[in-house]
Amino acid sequence: MTAMTFVVHWSKQAERFLGKLPAEVARRIVHKVNVITDRPFHFLEHYEGTNFYKLRVGSYRLLVDVDPTVNVISVRVLGHRRNVYQGQH
């Protein structure tokens, strides 16, 4: 049985932040998100005290929701590691 690939949805906030990053950094983040679509729980860590999962890409963090019932990964928040978690509890 082959794993079903997840579809990625980006929030407006995450898209805006991604657009402000240097092109190479943005490419690395998009690439990493695309890599996890086959086995997201292999790469994601649960973010304590929330329903989010976190993904590390260099100095950046993504907070994502995963809905395995419809195979969707929703990138909710994207930011630098020093301030991405503020206000997320």
N, CA, C and O atoms as CSV, one atom per row, in Angstrom:
chain,resi,resn,atom,element,x,y,z
A,1,MET,N,N,0.837,-1.182,0.000
A,1,MET,CA,C,0.000,0.000,0.000
A,1,MET,C,C,0.879,1.242,0.000
A,1,MET,O,O,1.787,1.351,0.823
A,2,THR,N,N,0.630,2.166,-0.895
A,2,THR,CA,C,1.424,3.380,-0.963
A,2,THR,C,C,0.758,4.483,-0.164
A,2,THR,O,O,-0.467,4.548,-0.072
A,3,ALA,N,N,1.578,5.350,0.414
A,3,ALA,CA,C,1.066,6.469,1.204
A,3,ALA,C,C,0.453,7.514,0.284
A,3,ALA,O,O,0.938,7.763,-0.820
A,4,MET,N,N,-0.600,8.104,0.759
A,4,MET,CA,C,-1.257,9.162,0.008
A,4,MET,C,C,-0.535,10.474,0.281
A,4,MET,O,O,-0.293,10.819,1.437
A,5,THR,N,N,-0.194,11.192,-0.753
A,5,THR,CA,C,0.501,12.457,-0.593
A,5,THR,C,C,-0.458,13.521,-0.067
A,5,THR,O,O,-1.607,13.616,-0.499
A,6,PHE,N,N,0.038,14.311,0.868
A,6,PHE,CA,C,-0.747,15.395,1.438
A,6,PHE,C,C,-0.673,16.623,0.538
A,6,PHE,O,O,0.324,16.845,-0.150
A,7,VAL,N,N,-1.727,17.407,0.553
A,7,VAL,CA,C,-1.783,18.683,-0.161
A,7,VAL,C,C,-1.435,19.771,0.846
A,7,VAL,O,O,-1.813,19.677,2.013
A,8,VAL,N,N,-0.713,20.808,0.403
A,8,VAL,CA,C,-0.306,21.890,1.293
A,8,VAL,C,C,-1.133,23.135,1.004
A,8,VAL,O,O,-1.269,23.557,-0.144
A,9,HIS,N,N,-1.679,23.711,2.064
A,9,HIS,CA,C,-2.359,25.000,1.984
A,9,HIS,C,C,-1.566,25.995,2.820
A,9,HIS,O,O,-1.219,25.702,3.964
A,10,TRP,N,N,-1.277,27.164,2.264
A,10,TRP,CA,C,-0.520,28.213,2.949
A,10,TRP,C,C,-1.478,29.307,3.399
A,10,TRP,O,O,-2.332,29.737,2.624
A,11,SER,N,N,-1.347,29.765,4.651
A,11,SER,CA,C,-2.152,30.893,5.117
A,11,SER,C,C,-1.651,32.160,4.442
A,11,SER,O,O,-0.531,32.199,3.934
A,12,LYS,N,N,-2.473,33.183,4.438
A,12,LYS,CA,C,-2.067,34.483,3.855
A,12,LYS,C,C,-0.842,35.024,4.582
A,12,LYS,O,O,0.068,35.564,3.953
A,13,GLN,N,N,-0.816,34.881,5.909
A,13,GLN,CA,C,0.322,35.368,6.698
A,13,GLN,C,C,1.596,34.661,6.274
A,13,GLN,O,O,2.632,35.299,6.089
A,14,ALA,N,N,1.525,33.342,6.118
A,14,ALA,CA,C,2.709,32.571,5.742
A,14,ALA,C,C,3.165,32.945,4.333
A,14,ALA,O,O,4.364,33.064,4.082
A,15,GLU,N,N,2.220,33.129,3.416
A,15,GLU,CA,C,2.578,33.536,2.047
A,15,GLU,C,C,3.248,34.908,2.033
A,15,GLU,O,O,4.240,35.115,1.334
A,16,ARG,N,N,2.698,35.848,2.814
A,16,ARG,CA,C,3.293,37.200,2.869
A,16,ARG,C,C,4.716,37.141,3.415
A,16,ARG,O,O,5.625,37.754,2.856
A,17,PHE,N,N,4.910,36.391,4.523
A,17,PHE,CA,C,6.229,36.283,5.124
A,17,PHE,C,C,7.210,35.639,4.155
A,17,PHE,O,O,8.349,36.087,4.018
A,18,LEU,N,N,6.762,34.589,3.488
A,18,LEU,CA,C,7.600,33.888,2.515
A,18,LEU,C,C,8.040,34.839,1.398
A,18,LEU,O,O,9.187,34.791,0.955
A,19,GLY,N,N,7.137,35.693,0.951
A,19,GLY,CA,C,7.442,36.636,-0.117
A,19,GLY,C,C,8.463,37.695,0.268
A,19,GLY,O,O,9.095,38.292,-0.604
A,20,LYS,N,N,8.632,37.933,1.560
A,20,LYS,CA,C,9.594,38.947,2.027
A,20,LYS,C,C,10.993,38.382,2.265
A,20,LYS,O,O,11.947,39.131,2.472
A,21,LEU,N,N,11.104,37.063,2.233
A,21,LEU,CA,C,12.396,36.423,2.492
A,21,LEU,C,C,13.283,36.452,1.253
A,21,LEU,O,O,12.789,36.566,0.132
A,22,PRO,N,N,14.600,36.350,1.459
A,22,PRO,CA,C,15.490,36.187,0.303
A,22,PRO,C,C,15.083,34.942,-0.489
A,22,PRO,O,O,14.663,33.944,0.097
A,23,ALA,N,N,15.204,34.999,-1.796
A,23,ALA,CA,C,14.730,33.927,-2.679
A,23,ALA,C,C,15.277,32.558,-2.294
A,23,ALA,O,O,14.533,31.578,-2.307
A,24,GLU,N,N,16.545,32.469,-1.956
A,24,GLU,CA,C,17.138,31.172,-1.622
A,24,GLU,C,C,16.529,30.591,-0.349
A,24,GLU,O,O,16.282,29.387,-0.276
A,25,VAL,N,N,16.286,31.432,0.648
A,25,VAL,CA,C,15.678,30.979,1.899
A,25,VAL,C,C,14.251,30.516,1.633
A,25,VAL,O,O,13.834,29.469,2.129
A,26,ALA,N,N,13.506,31.285,0.857
A,26,ALA,CA,C,12.125,30.919,0.521
A,26,ALA,C,C,12.088,29.580,-0.224
A,26,ALA,O,O,11.223,28.744,0.039
A,27,ARG,N,N,13.018,29.384,-1.144
A,27,ARG,CA,C,13.082,28.115,-1.888
A,27,ARG,C,C,13.340,26.938,-0.951
A,27,ARG,O,O,12.733,25.877,-1.099
A,28,ARG,N,N,14.246,27.126,0.018
A,28,ARG,CA,C,14.548,26.057,0.974
A,28,ARG,C,C,13.316,25.689,1.791
A,28,ARG,O,O,13.058,24.511,2.041
A,29,ILE,N,N,12.563,26.693,2.203
A,29,ILE,CA,C,11.364,26.444,3.012
A,29,ILE,C,C,10.315,25.703,2.191
A,29,ILE,O,O,9.748,24.712,2.651
A,30,VAL,N,N,10.059,26.179,0.983
A,30,VAL,CA,C,9.070,25.521,0.117
A,30,VAL,C,C,9.501,24.093,-0.189
A,30,VAL,O,O,8.675,23.180,-0.180
A,31,HIS,N,N,10.776,23.896,-0.457
A,31,HIS,CA,C,11.289,22.554,-0.744
A,31,HIS,C,C,11.057,21.627,0.450
A,31,HIS,O,O,10.597,20.499,0.280
A,32,LYS,N,N,11.376,22.101,1.657
A,32,LYS,CA,C,11.207,21.274,2.857
A,32,LYS,C,C,9.741,20.912,3.051
A,32,LYS,O,O,9.427,19.773,3.398
A,33,VAL,N,N,8.841,21.868,2.832
A,33,VAL,CA,C,7.409,21.572,2.966
A,33,VAL,C,C,6.993,20.536,1.936
A,33,VAL,O,O,6.211,19.638,2.249
A,34,ASN,N,N,7.493,20.641,0.731
A,34,ASN,CA,C,7.161,19.657,-0.304
A,34,ASN,C,C,7.707,18.269,0.026
A,34,ASN,O,O,7.091,17.261,-0.321
A,35,VAL,N,N,8.860,18.214,0.694
A,35,VAL,CA,C,9.464,16.936,1.073
A,35,VAL,C,C,8.595,16.202,2.091
A,35,VAL,O,O,8.506,14.975,2.053
A,36,ILE,N,N,7.958,16.931,2.995
A,36,ILE,CA,C,7.207,16.265,4.063
A,36,ILE,C,C,5.834,15.767,3.625
A,36,ILE,O,O,5.156,15.101,4.408
A,37,THR,N,N,5.403,16.064,2.411
A,37,THR,CA,C,4.040,15.715,1.999
A,37,THR,C,C,3.772,14.211,1.934
A,37,THR,O,O,2.616,13.798,2.023
A,38,ASP,N,N,4.790,13.397,1.782
A,38,ASP,CA,C,4.573,11.953,1.753
A,38,ASP,C,C,4.460,11.349,3.155
A,38,ASP,O,O,3.686,10.416,3.372
A,39,ARG,N,N,5.231,11.882,4.102
A,39,ARG,CA,C,5.238,11.349,5.477
A,39,ARG,C,C,5.373,12.497,6.475
A,39,ARG,O,O,6.418,12.628,7.112
A,40,PRO,N,N,4.344,13.329,6.627
A,40,PRO,CA,C,4.493,14.528,7.456
A,40,PRO,C,C,4.861,14.249,8.908
A,40,PRO,O,O,5.660,14.985,9.488
A,41,PHE,N,N,4.304,13.214,9.503
A,41,PHE,CA,C,4.566,12.980,10.928
A,41,PHE,C,C,5.980,12.479,11.195
A,41,PHE,O,O,6.427,12.461,12.341
A,42,HIS,N,N,6.677,12.077,10.151
A,42,HIS,CA,C,8.084,11.711,10.285
A,42,HIS,C,C,8.945,12.951,10.530
A,42,HIS,O,O,9.986,12.860,11.180
A,43,PHE,N,N,8.520,14.110,10.014
A,43,PHE,CA,C,9.310,15.334,10.068
A,43,PHE,C,C,8.809,16.344,11.092
A,43,PHE,O,O,9.571,17.211,11.522
A,44,LEU,N,N,7.564,16.250,11.484
A,44,LEU,CA,C,6.959,17.258,12.350
A,44,LEU,C,C,7.076,16.880,13.818
A,44,LEU,O,O,7.062,15.704,14.182
A,45,GLU,N,N,7.193,17.920,14.660
A,45,GLU,CA,C,7.164,17.739,16.104
A,45,GLU,C,C,5.896,18.395,16.615
A,45,GLU,O,O,5.500,19.452,16.124
A,46,HIS,N,N,5.252,17.772,17.606
A,46,HIS,CA,C,4.066,18.388,18.193
A,46,HIS,C,C,4.506,19.612,18.991
A,46,HIS,O,O,5.487,19.557,19.732
A,47,TYR,N,N,3.779,20.713,18.837
A,47,TYR,CA,C,4.084,21.939,19.572
A,47,TYR,C,C,3.279,21.916,20.866
A,47,TYR,O,O,2.054,22.035,20.850
A,48,GLU,N,N,3.980,21.762,21.981
A,48,GLU,CA,C,3.371,21.598,23.305
A,48,GLU,C,C,2.275,22.622,23.587
A,48,GLU,O,O,2.438,23.812,23.317
A,49,GLY,N,N,1.175,22.152,24.125
A,49,GLY,CA,C,0.102,23.034,24.557
A,49,GLY,C,C,-0.806,23.542,23.452
A,49,GLY,O,O,-1.664,24.386,23.707
A,50,THR,N,N,-0.638,23.048,22.226
A,50,THR,CA,C,-1.457,23.499,21.099
A,50,THR,C,C,-1.842,22.301,20.245
A,50,THR,O,O,-1.440,21.171,20.519
A,51,ASN,N,N,-2.614,22.560,19.224
A,51,ASN,CA,C,-2.941,21.524,18.244
A,51,ASN,C,C,-2.016,21.609,17.037
A,51,ASN,O,O,-2.191,20.871,16.067
A,52,PHE,N,N,-1.032,22.503,17.089
A,52,PHE,CA,C,-0.105,22.696,15.984
A,52,PHE,C,C,1.038,21.690,16.030
A,52,PHE,O,O,1.329,21.076,17.056
A,53,TYR,N,N,1.663,21.553,14.884
A,53,TYR,CA,C,2.951,20.863,14.783
A,53,TYR,C,C,3.945,21.898,14.298
A,53,TYR,O,O,3.568,22.890,13.674
A,54,LYS,N,N,5.222,21.665,14.589
A,54,LYS,CA,C,6.240,22.608,14.120
A,54,LYS,C,C,7.217,21.902,13.200
A,54,LYS,O,O,7.508,20.714,13.338
A,55,LEU,N,N,7.706,22.683,12.260
A,55,LEU,CA,C,8.700,22.208,11.314
A,55,LEU,C,C,9.844,23.197,11.324
A,55,LEU,O,O,9.628,24.401,11.187
A,56,ARG,N,N,11.049,22.707,11.484
A,56,ARG,CA,C,12.241,23.559,11.482
A,56,ARG,C,C,12.871,23.573,10.096
A,56,ARG,O,O,13.051,22.534,9.460
A,57,VAL,N,N,13.201,24.782,9.648
A,57,VAL,CA,C,13.955,24.949,8.401
A,57,VAL,C,C,14.987,26.037,8.691
A,57,VAL,O,O,14.683,27.228,8.610
A,58,GLY,N,N,16.205,25.621,9.029
A,58,GLY,CA,C,17.239,26.595,9.390
A,58,GLY,C,C,16.791,27.394,10.594
A,58,GLY,O,O,16.418,26.825,11.619
A,59,SER,N,N,16.827,28.730,10.474
A,59,SER,CA,C,16.422,29.619,11.565
A,59,SER,C,C,14.929,29.907,11.565
A,59,SER,O,O,14.452,30.701,12.377
A,60,TYR,N,N,14.200,29.284,10.679
A,60,TYR,CA,C,12.769,29.551,10.545
A,60,TYR,C,C,11.945,28.384,11.052
A,60,TYR,O,O,12.372,27.230,11.011
A,61,ARG,N,N,10.751,28.710,11.531
A,61,ARG,CA,C,9.820,27.700,12.031
A,61,ARG,C,C,8.480,27.882,11.342
A,61,ARG,O,O,8.041,28.999,11.070
A,62,LEU,N,N,7.848,26.759,11.070
A,62,LEU,CA,C,6.504,26.756,10.521
A,62,LEU,C,C,5.618,26.052,11.528
A,62,LEU,O,O,5.973,24.991,12.040
A,63,LEU,N,N,4.463,26.641,11.815
A,63,LEU,CA,C,3.473,25.992,12.647
A,63,LEU,C,C,2.375,25.531,11.712
A,63,LEU,O,O,1.801,26.329,10.971
A,64,VAL,N,N,2.088,24.245,11.749
A,64,VAL,CA,C,1.160,23.663,10.780
A,64,VAL,C,C,0.081,22.831,11.467
A,64,VAL,O,O,0.282,22.290,12.555
A,65,ASP,N,N,-1.054,22.747,10.808
A,65,ASP,CA,C,-2.117,21.815,11.174
A,65,ASP,C,C,-2.021,20.663,10.183
A,65,ASP,O,O,-1.711,20.877,9.011
A,66,VAL,N,N,-2.283,19.458,10.640
A,66,VAL,CA,C,-2.317,18.306,9.736
A,66,VAL,C,C,-3.673,17.636,9.911
A,66,VAL,O,O,-4.067,17.284,11.023
A,67,ASP,N,N,-4.375,17.468,8.808
A,67,ASP,CA,C,-5.654,16.764,8.831
A,67,ASP,C,C,-5.513,15.490,8.009
A,67,ASP,O,O,-5.676,15.517,6.789
A,68,PRO,N,N,-5.208,14.371,8.672
A,68,PRO,CA,C,-4.994,13.121,7.935
A,68,PRO,C,C,-6.270,12.551,7.315
A,68,PRO,O,O,-6.198,11.688,6.440
A,69,THR,N,N,-7.438,13.025,7.760
A,69,THR,CA,C,-8.681,12.503,7.187
A,69,THR,C,C,-8.890,12.976,5.757
A,69,THR,O,O,-9.551,12.299,4.968
A,70,VAL,N,N,-8.326,14.145,5.414
A,70,VAL,CA,C,-8.447,14.668,4.046
A,70,VAL,C,C,-7.075,14.910,3.409
A,70,VAL,O,O,-6.980,15.478,2.321
A,71,ASN,N,N,-6.008,14.470,4.104
A,71,ASN,CA,C,-4.623,14.605,3.613
A,71,ASN,C,C,-4.249,16.034,3.281
A,71,ASN,O,O,-3.807,16.335,2.172
A,72,VAL,N,N,-4.433,16.923,4.271
A,72,VAL,CA,C,-4.090,18.332,4.087
A,72,VAL,C,C,-3.132,18.772,5.188
A,72,VAL,O,O,-3.345,18.498,6.369
A,73,ILE,N,N,-2.072,19.461,4.769
A,73,ILE,CA,C,-1.154,20.140,5.680
A,73,ILE,C,C,-1.428,21.630,5.496
A,73,ILE,O,O,-1.306,22.151,4.388
A,74,SER,N,N,-1.798,22.315,6.574
A,74,SER,CA,C,-2.075,23.750,6.502
A,74,SER,C,C,-0.967,24.499,7.221
A,74,SER,O,O,-0.818,24.382,8.437
A,75,VAL,N,N,-0.181,25.278,6.459
A,75,VAL,CA,C,0.867,26.098,7.053
A,75,VAL,C,C,0.179,27.345,7.592
A,75,VAL,O,O,-0.255,28.202,6.822
A,76,ARG,N,N,0.079,27.446,8.905
A,76,ARG,CA,C,-0.630,28.558,9.546
A,76,ARG,C,C,0.282,29.753,9.804
A,76,ARG,O,O,-0.072,30.896,9.513
A,77,VAL,N,N,1.463,29.468,10.354
A,77,VAL,CA,C,2.369,30.535,10.770
A,77,VAL,C,C,3.766,30.203,10.279
A,77,VAL,O,O,4.211,29.057,10.356
A,78,LEU,N,N,4.450,31.217,9.775
A,78,LEU,CA,C,5.841,31.091,9.346
A,78,LEU,C,C,6.577,32.289,9.898
A,78,LEU,O,O,6.118,33.423,9.761
A,79,GLY,N,N,7.725,32.045,10.525
A,79,GLY,CA,C,8.485,33.161,11.067
A,79,GLY,C,C,9.847,32.725,11.530
A,79,GLY,O,O,10.185,31.541,11.509
A,80,HIS,N,N,10.638,33.715,11.956
A,80,HIS,CA,C,11.968,33.436,12.496
A,80,HIS,C,C,11.807,32.775,13.856
A,80,HIS,O,O,10.872,33.083,14.594
A,81,ARG,N,N,12.709,31.874,14.184
A,81,ARG,CA,C,12.580,31.086,15.410
A,81,ARG,C,C,12.513,31.936,16.670
A,81,ARG,O,O,11.915,31.510,17.658
A,82,ARG,N,N,13.113,33.135,16.667
A,82,ARG,CA,C,13.131,33.943,17.887
A,82,ARG,C,C,11.772,34.557,18.214
A,82,ARG,O,O,11.525,34.926,19.362
A,83,ASN,N,N,10.872,34.672,17.203
A,83,ASN,CA,C,9.593,35.296,17.520
A,83,ASN,C,C,8.367,34.592,16.948
A,83,ASN,O,O,7.257,35.111,17.071
A,84,VAL,N,N,8.531,33.443,16.336
A,84,VAL,CA,C,7.397,32.765,15.705
A,84,VAL,C,C,6.388,32.252,16.729
A,84,VAL,O,O,5.203,32.141,16.417
A,85,TYR,N,N,6.835,31.935,17.947
A,85,TYR,CA,C,5.940,31.334,18.914
A,85,TYR,C,C,5.160,32.342,19.748
A,85,TYR,O,O,4.262,31.952,20.494
A,86,GLN,N,N,5.480,33.621,19.638
A,86,GLN,CA,C,4.787,34.646,20.420
A,86,GLN,C,C,3.319,34.699,20.045
A,86,GLN,O,O,2.978,34.842,18.871
A,87,GLY,N,N,2.459,34.585,21.029
A,87,GLY,CA,C,1.021,34.675,20.797
A,87,GLY,C,C,0.391,33.444,20.195
A,87,GLY,O,O,-0.750,33.517,19.738
A,88,GLN,N,N,1.083,32.301,20.169
A,88,GLN,CA,C,0.535,31.101,19.549
A,88,GLN,C,C,-0.099,30.137,20.542
A,88,GLN,O,O,-0.625,29.100,20.140
A,89,HIS,N,N,-0.058,30.463,21.838
A,89,HIS,CA,C,-0.665,29.556,22.845
A,89,HIS,C,C,-2.127,29.827,22.956
A,89,HIS,O,O,-2.817,29.178,23.742
